[in-house]
Each structure stands twice: as C-alpha cells, then as structure tokens.
C-alpha cells in the first residue's frame, strides 16, 4: 500500500464509514494525538485487525494524529493471519472432496455460533452503535438468514439488557419475522414488538384448527411471560371478544390463557375478576374470588352464588364461566368418592348446569336489566347432571354399569355431562389396578368414551389425551401378551376416534410412536391395518403425508401385500394416485418417491421369481 493508495482511502472509504455529529468539523483533531496513536497501534497489533469493520475509522484517527504510514502498513501486514481466508480455503477443499455445499456452510455457521455464544460481550456489542453512528450494514444482512436470527434469539434470552440485541430484535420484527420470536423475553420489553408477536400468535390460533392446542400453548406461554404482558394481552383479547364475528373464539383463548397461568402457579384471579365485569356484583365477586384464590369450593360461597343466580336479576353468566371454577365444580360432582353435603348438592348441580346451558344475551343498550336470559335447557341439563352424578359418585364395576348404560347414553348428549363423564372415567381407569382386575375385551368405561366421541367432536382432544396416557402407561403387573392386547384395545378406541373426525391428531401420534421406535411394530401394523379397512377417499393432503410413510414401510405392511393390486396397501396407493394427481404435481419429490417404490417392488418381485426359477 503506497501513499497514493492511502490518499484514495482518505477521499472515499473513510468518509463512508464515519458519521460525524452535527457541527463536527471534517478535520477535527484529537485532543491528545500521542494517546490516540498509542490506542490505534494497540489495535493494529491484534491479529487480522485489517479485517475489522472499524479499520477505516481507526486509520483516519491515526493519520490525523500524525501517525506514520510506513509503520501502520508494517504492523497490519505482519499481524495479518488470514484466518477468514484460511477458513474459506478449507471450505473450498471440503467441497472439492465431495462434501455438500450446504453441509460445509452449516459446519462453518455452527462453529461461528458456538464461538459467539462463548465470547459474546454485551458491553462491547453496545459500543457498535456509538462507533458506527448508525445501523451497520452487516447487521441488516444478518437478520435475513435463519441461522443468525436463531443466534440473536439465544443471545437475547441470555442478555435481556443488551441494547444492541434489543434493537436487533426490533429489526427482526420490522422485517416480518415476528412469528419466530414468540418465546423471546426481549420482545416483552418492547410494546411495538410484543404487539406484533401477539397479533401473529392470535392469527395462528384462529387459522390453525388442526393444531389448536399447540397454538394455544404457544400463545399462552408468551402472554404469561410477565404480569405486564398478561394484563396487556388479556385486556386486548377481552375487547376483541366483544366482536360479533369471532368473539367466542377470543373468549375461549382468554380462558385457555387463564387456565395455563393457573397451571403454572400464577395468581391471576384479581386480574380475571377485574376484567369480567364482576365489580357491579360485589357479593358474587367476593364469593367467587374467595374460592378461586384458595382453589377449593366451600358451601358458604356456593350458597351466595346460588342465591345470586337463582334470583330475578342474576349477575352476568360470564362470571361463573370461569375455567378454574368450572373445573372445581366438575371435580366435585364427577369424581368417584367425593362427598358433598346433601343439603348443598343441588346448589352445586344448579350452578354447573346454569353455567353450561343458559344463554345470556346482553342488551344492546343500558340498563343491563333489559338483557335476555334463555333458560330453556336449564331444567333438562340440571336433571341430566343429577342423574349422572348419582352414577359416577359410587364405585361400580363393569357389570353394574351395564344396567346404567341407557341412562348414561341419554344424558351424555349434554356437553357438560360429556365433560363430567370423561373426568369420571379418567379417575377410574388410571387406577393402577384397573386393567389388572378388568377381564373384558373392552372395559365398559372405555366403551362409554366411544359414545362421548360420537356425540361431542369438541371433546375429541380430551379423549385422545386420556387414551395416549393409558397407551403409554406402565402395566408391569400384566403379562406381555396381555399388555399387547390392552394396547390393541386402546388403538381400537383411537381408530374409533379417527372415524369420528379426529383424524390428523390420531395419525400424527401413531407416526410419532413409530418414529421414536419405542412401540412394538406389531401395534403400528395393527393400527395401519385397522385404518386401511376403515377409510376411503377423499383423503386430505395432510392425512396422506402422515399416513403414507407408514403404509409404504416394508416392515409394517410387507405381510399385507399380495401379488396383485387387491391388497389394502395397493388399493390405498392406487386410489390416491387416481384421485389426487395434482397433489403430486405440487410435490415432485413425493411423486418420484412413490414411483420409485412401485418400480422397486416390481423389480424385487421379478428378481425373486428369477432366483426361485419361476421365469
């Protein structure tokens, strides 16, 4: 580098990498030239400093303070180790040796991520803005790559007070990647970023009915990050719940968030009571708050609520449609062995039936007394809850239950009874000795679950969760063959659930069991066989993508295949190819995969015939 080249840098590069404060003169000298030269020389002595982003700024300071061009050229040259260039050279060698470009890139990026995580200094990171004076170009480029965005998220979790990381999180949100930062605590410190993230999370909840529980968990986890995020989000959702279109979905989301908060031991009762309009009804508010704060029911407060809701001007129904309160009522009425004072039992039943069946239509104008209460279903719902409570509250064996089946089936049509029956069955069949004592091929309690699944699609997820819990439970006291038969019976219940409309969650769970490799393959084969004998077209693309890999697996369906195309496996694939050719046009890889498998199977059969002398 000669003096002419230095002059060219002086005229071009330095001006572009230096942002002057307003009123600063272009050639403003340093206060202490010797100290400046010493500082610059210390930096020039570091390895590969010529590759640092601030090299031009430091060179300008050095020359303006009277530094020697020859000295700086020598120092930068001698300390040039070419680490970055050597890394590039090694990467090129790996690619020439046959390693995929994407694999090499991932190796380099992952190593860089590990190094940054080990050596990151938030104080030094914050000086980037003070030295640059503006957003560095390299930072803007970083957020375009998923690898580096994930690095920013991890660093932001570890260093929530770093200004540079907070600013970068905002840049990521501005760039439209807010859906990736739902679990980032840094986002909760910036109202603008948090609002975008909350909007994205709510939109996912509304537009993803197949995985609604996952969407709820993700949204609730973010909302419950802190008290300020909880209050802000619940107030917003409360306003949205008043809308005619989609209001009930918002109300459900608010209740699920409250339930999540309670499960994580967060006391949100005062916030909930402040948002549900209970202040106008102090007696009911005090009674409900007392029970919710202690998470237990008591006859005195139940009596107060019963008096309020059986009167001529009851409080709004939303007050007792509190998830925590309803859970407590269901547990008290449908858990076997729970004792309630006979004098107060009708009050418990009335409040649960009232919350489940009464339609409270607010008046369009004040006063609230003009609102319309539809109690047409209250009497029948109360009677159904009372009948089923009498059955569930006594421990009965399968034989005794058979006499009660007609009553149960008649009452199960009421949703609140369906919820109570699931709770009762859950507490019964999860007893350690239940399957040990049961001799039926399908216990009566689980047969009742099939009826609940047939009547109430909204309870499918609860039923599936119970079946999964039983399927994964340890039954070490049973013989191996008995355990397999029990699991097949549970798979039958899952197949029944699938036929009732709970398709994707069931198939997704079985595919997960197959993928983890901890489930006997005979059980996977049994499930696939039962499903193939049950289903017919049309098939949804999501179902096919989940189910086809199991159907195509030789270990699972090899024994089900015949010589022709009349076996269930070939018929399933044939129907899919016939009715959904456009799906393969959208997914060419999948098309090639199935074509290859078909050709491979044919060749395999021909080779087998040749070896055995059939050709």
N, C-alpha and C positions, 0 to 999 in steps of 0.2 A: 504494500500500500504506500504510494508516494504522496507528496504534498498536494499534488493536483487532485488526486482522488479524495483526500481529506477535505479539500475545498469544495468538491462536489457534494459530499455528505453534508457539509456545513450549509449549503444552499438548499438542499432538498430534504433529506431524511430527518434532520434534527427538528426542522420546523413542524414536520408532520407528527412527530412523537413528543411534542412539547406543547402543553396547553398553559398559556400564561394567565395569571389572574388579571382581572380588569385593571388597566392603568399601569401594568408592569412593562418596563422598557425592554426592548428586544435584547439589548446587550447589558442588562443589569449585572454588575459584577457581584461576586460572592463577598461576604463580609470578611472572611478570613481565607485568602487564597491558599496559604500553605496547608491549613487544616483540610480544605476541600481536596487539594491534591493528594494528601495522605489518605483520606477516605476513599477516593477513587482508586488509588493504587492498591489498596487492600482488596477492593472488589475485583480489580483486573487480575490479581494473583490467584483468584479462585479458578478451579478447573472449568473450562468451556464457558467462561463468562461472556465470550463474544456471541454466544447463542442466546443470552438472556434478553428478554423483551426490553429492558431498560438500558441497553448498551448505548444507544444514541444519546439518551439524556445524560448519562454519566460522562460520555466523551465530550459533550459540549461543555459541561461543568469543568471538566479537566482542562480543556484548551482555553476556556475563558479565564481560568485562574493562572494561566501561564505554563501549563504542563508541556513537556517535551514530546513531540510526535514520535521520534525515534524510540523513546523509552516505552511508550504505550504500545507501539507496534511489536516490540520485542516481547513485552510481558504477555500480551494477548496471544502471540504466536507460540511462545514456549509453554503456555498453560492450556493450549488447545489439545484436548484429549480425544475429541471426535467420538464421544460416547454415543450420541444420537446417530451419527453416520455409521458407526460400527453396528448398532442395532439394526439399522436399515439393511446393511450388507448381510448380516446374519439372516435376516428375514428373507432376502432375495435368495440366499443359498438354500434355505429350507424349501422355498417354493420350487427351485430348480431340482431339489432332491425328491420332489413329488408330494410334498405336504400341501394341502389345500390352502388357498389364499385366506379363506375365512378362518381356518384353524390357526394360521400364523397370526392373523390380526387379533384373534381372541387371546392368544398367548401373550402378545405384547400388551394388549389393553388390560388384561387381568393382572399382569405383573405391575404395570403402572398404577393400577388401582390399589394394589396391596402396598406399594411404596408410599403412595399419597396418604393412605389411611394411617400408616405408621408414623409418618413425618409431618403431617399437617399441623400448621401453627396458625390458629385463628387470628392472632395479633398481626402476624406478617401478612395474612390474607387481607385483612382490613386496610393495610397500607397500599394495596393495589390501587384503590380509588384516589388516595391522597397523592400518589406519584403520577398516575396516569391522568387524573383530572376528568376522566370520562370512562364510559363502559369500554373495556378492552375488546378489540375485535375477536380475539381468541375465545373470550368467554361467551360471546354470542354464537360462535361456531360450535362450542362445546355442547350447548343445550340442544342442538339439532340431532345429537347422537344418543340413543337409549343407554349405552354403556356409561357415558359420562353423566347423564341425568341420574342414573341409579347411584352413582358415586356421590353426587350432590345430596341426594336424599339421605344417604347413610351419614354423611358428614353433618348435615343439618340436624339429625337426631342427636348426634354426639355433642355438637356445639351450637345450641339454640340461640346463643347470644352473639354469634358472629355476624357482623353487619354485611359482610361480603356474601355469605351464604343466604342470609335473609333476602338480600337484593336479588340473588340468582334464582331463588325460589319464585320471586315475583316475575322475573323474566320468563321462567318456565311456564308459569300460569298465563302470562300475556301471550306466549307462543301457542297456547291451546292444549297444553299437556296437563291440565289440572286434574284429569281423571287418574293420573298416576300418583298424585300426592295426597290421597285421602288419609293416609296414616301418618303424615308428617306433622310433628308438633309445631314446627316453624310456621306452617300455614295458619295455625290457630292464633298467631300473634299479629297477623295482618288481615284486617277485616275484608279488604278487597279480594285477597287470595282465598280466604276461607269462604267467602260468599260464592265465588266461582266453583270451588270444590264441592260445596254443599249443593249447589244447583246441579252439577254433574251427577252427584250421588243420588239425588232425588229423581232425576231423569232416568237413571239406571234402574231404580226401584220401579218406576212406572212402566218402563218399556221392556222389562225382563221378567215376564210372568213365570218362565220355566225355572228360574233360579231365584225366586223371590226371597227365600230365606237367606241366601248368600248376600243379596243386595241389601236386605235389612240389616244383617250383621255388620256389613261394611259401613253403612251409613251410621248406624248406632255407635259403632266404635269411634268414629270420627266426632260425632256430636258430643259424646260423653268424655271427650278429652279433658275438658275442664268445666268449671261452673259457668264461666262466661260464654263458652261455646254452646253449652246446653241451653242456657236461658235464651240466647240469641236465636238458636235454631228452633226451639220449641215455640217461641213467640211467632216466628215466621211461619212455621207449619200450622200453628193454630189459626192464623189469618187465612192461609190457603184452604184450610178445612171448611171454611165458611162458604166457599165457592160451590155453586150448584153442580158444576161439572168436575168430577174427580175429588170432591170434598171428602167423601168417605174413605178414599184411598189415603188421603193425607191424615185423616183421623186415625186410621189403622197404623200408619207409620209412626205417629206421635205416641201411640200406646205401646208399640213394639220397642221404641227407644226408651220409654219409661221402664218397661219390663227389663230391658238389657241393663239399665242403670241400677235397678234394684238387685239384679243377679250379681252385680259387681260391687255390692255393698255401698252404693252411693245414695245418700239420703236426699231424694228429690221430691219428697212429699210436699214440703211447703211451696215449691215451685209449681207442682202439679195442681195443688189446691188454689193457688193464685190465678192460674190460667183457665180453670174450668168454670168460673163464674159463681163459685160457692159462697163468696163473701155476702151475698144477699140473703143467704140462709144460714145464719150463724150456728143454730142448733145442729143441723145436719152436718155442717162443715166441721164443727168441733168433734162430733161423734166419729165421723169418718177419719179425720186426721189422727185421732187417738188410736184407732185400730191399725191404721197404716203405719204409723211411726213405730208401733210395737210389733207389727207384722203378725197380729193374732186377733181373733174375734172375741168379743165378750158380750154377754146377754144385755147388759145395760145400754151399751151403744147401739146394739142391734135393735133394741126396743125403741130408742129415739128415732132411728132411721125408719123403722116400720111405721111409727106414728106419723112421721112427716109424709111418707109416700102413700099411706092409706088415707090421708086426709083429702079435703076438697081442692086444695091448692098445693100439690106436691112440688118439690124442687125439680129443676131440670134433670132429666134422666141421665145425662152425661156424667152427673156427679157420682152415681153408683156404677157407671160403666167404666170403672177404673180396673185395669188388668189385675192389679195386685189384690183388690177387694174381691173380684170375681174368682180369682184363684183360691182365695181363702174360703169363700162360700162353697165352691165345688169340692174342695178337700174335706170340708166339714160334713158335707151331705153324702159324698160318694165313696169315701174311704171306709173300708170294712173295719168295724170295731170302734169307730169314733162315736163317742157318746154326747148327745145333745139333750139338754133338759127338755122333756116332753112339752112343758108349758111354752117354751120359746121356739121349738122346732118349726111350727107353722110360720113364724116370722122370718126365719132363715129361708125357708122354701119360697115364701112370698117375694122377698127381696130379689132372690135369684131369678125367679120367673118374671118379675116385673122388669128387671134389667134386660132380660133376654127377649121379651115379647112385646112390650109396649112401644108404640110409635109416638114419639114426641115431636110434633111439628111446630116450631116456633112461629109466633105471629109475625107478619111482615111489618107490623107497626107496634109500637108500645101501646098499652102495657102488656107485660108478659102473661097476665092472667087470660088474655084472649087466645093463647096458644091452644092447639088442638091435640088432645090425647086420645089415641086409638087403643082401647084395651080389649079388643075383640078376642085376642088369643090368650089373654092373661089367665082366665079360668082354666082352660084346657091345658095350658102349659104347667100351671100350678099342680093340677091333678096328675099329670104325667111325671113331674119331678117327684111328687109324693109317692107314687106307686113304685118307681124305680129305686128311690131311696130305701123303701122298705125291703126291696130285694137285695140291694147292694150292701146294706148295713149289717147283714147277717152272713156269716161264713157258710156258704153252701157248696157242696160238691157238684160234680158234673151231672150226676144222676138227678139230684134235687133240682138243678137248674132247668132241666128239660121241661118240667111242669110249668116253669115261669117264662118259657121262650116266647109264647104268643103275646104275653103282656109286654115283655121287653121289646119285641118287634113292633108292636103297636105304638109304643111310646118313643122309640128311637127316632121316629120321623121328626121329632122336635130337636133342633140343633143343640140346645143346651143339654138335653138328655144324652145326645150322642157324645158330647164332651165329657159328661159325667161318667158314662159307661166306659169310655177309653181310660179315664183315670182309675176307675174301679178295677178294670181288667189289668191295667199296668201294675197296680199294687198287689194283685193276686198272683199273676203268672211270674213275676220277678222274685217271688219267694224261692229260696234255694231248693226246697224240697218239692216244688210244684210238679216238675216233669218226672221226678223220681216216683211220685205217687200216681201220676196220670197213666192210665192204660189205654186210653182212646187213641185211635189213629189221628184224630183231630180233636183236641180238647174243646169242650163246649164254649169256653170263654173265647177262644180264638175264632171259633165259628161265628160267634156274635160279632166279632170285629169285621168279618166279611160283610155282614148286613149293614154295619155302620158305614163301611166304604162304599156300599152300593147306594146309600141314601144321601150321604154328605160328601161331595167332592172336596169341599173346603177343609175337611179333616184328614185328607189323604196323607199329608206330610206328618201329622202326629202319629198316624197308624204306622207309616213306614219307619219312623224313628223308633217306635216300640219294637217292630219286627227286626230291625237291624240290631237293636240292643240285645234281643233274645238270640239272634243268629250268632252274634259274637260272644255271647256269654259262655263261661266255662262250666261245663257239665261233667266234671271229672268223676262224679259218682256213677254215671251211666256207662254202660259198656260201649265200645267203639261203634258197633253196628247200630245200637240204639241211638247214639248221638247222631249218626248219619241219617237215620230215619226221621229223627226230630227236625234236623235241618232241612230235609226234603219237604217235610210238612210246612215249615216256615217259608220255604221257597214257593210252595203252592199258594200260600197266603199272598206272597209278593206278586205272583202271576195273576191272582185274582185282582189285586190292586191295580196291576197293569191293564187288565181288561176293563177296569172302571174309569180309565183315563189318566192314571198316574204312570205314564209310560217312561218318559225320559229319566226322572229321578230313580226309578227302579233299575232300569238298564244301566244307568251310569254307576250305580252302586255295585252291581254284579261285575261290571267291567273293572272297577277298582279292585274288587276282590281277586279277580283273575290276574290283574297287573301286579298286585303285591305278591302273589304266589303263595299266600298263606292259607288258601282254601283248596280243599280236595278237588281235583279236576273233575271227578265224577259228579260233584254237586253242580259245577259250572255246566257240564254236559247235560245234566238233568234239567237245569233251568232253560238252556237253549232249546232242548227238545220240546219242553212244555210250551215255550213261546212259539216255536215254529208250527206246532199243531194248533195253536190258538189264533194266531194273527192272519190277516190277509191284507192285500193292498187296499187303499193307498198307504204308502209309507212316507213319513216326514223325513227330510234330509238329515235332520239331527239324529233321529232314531237309527237310520241306516248307518251313519258314521260311527255310532256307538256299538251297534249290534253286529255289523258285517265282519269286523275283525275276529269276533268270537266264532261266527259261522264258518269263516274261511280257515280257521286254525285246525290243522290236521289232528292234533291231539284231542281236541274237543269233539269234532264232528266226523272224524275219519271213519268210525264204525257206523255212521248213519248214512254214508254214501253208498249208492248202488251202482250197477253197471250202466244203467240208462239215466234218464233225466226225471225219473218218477220219485226219487227220494226227496224228503222235505228240504234238504240243503239246496239241491239243484233247482227245485221249484221256486224257492225264495229268491235265489240269484237271477233265475230266468225271468220271474215276474218283475223284479227291479229293473233289469236291463230293458224289458219291454215297455214298461210304463214311465220310466224316468231317464230316457237317453239324454235329455237336456241337462240333467244334473252332472253327467259325466263330461259334457262339453264345458261346464264351468270348472270342473276339477279333472284336468287331463291326467294328472298323476294317478288319481284313483282309477281312471279308465284303464291305463296301462297296467296297473297292478292287477285288476280283475282279469284282463285279457291274458296276462302272463300266467296267472294262477290257473286259468282254464286250459291254456295250451300245455302248461307244465303237467297238469293232471292227465291230459290225454296222452302225452309222451310217456309219462310214468306208467300208464296202463299198457301202452304198446310194448314198452321195454319189458314189463312184467310178463306179457304174453310170449315175447320172443325167448326170454330166459326159460320159460316153462315149456317151450316147444309147441305153443298153440298156433304159431304162424310159420 
